[in-house]
Amino acid sequence: MPIRLKKLIGTILLVALVIIYALIASAIAVTRLAEYGSMAHFLFFLLSGLLWVLPAMGIIKWLILESPQKD
């Protein structure tokens, strides 16, 4: 796969991941955390703010891996 195409796909995947993850995390916060205190909100947003990094690392790792060269 050409490197430019791979970077384009990776960029689109990362942007989509962030948008979808933020919408899901916000929806969970609105529906589930309404009756809890500020400490629960803080912990939820702290953990959910860090958790998106795991799938993003997978996408970035895929981006930097070189595909085998054909001779």
PyMOL commands that set and color helices and strands:
alter all, ss='L'
color gray80, all
select helices_A, chain A and resi 3-32+38-51+53-64
alter helices_A, ss='H'
color red, helices_A
deselect
rebuild
show_as cartoon
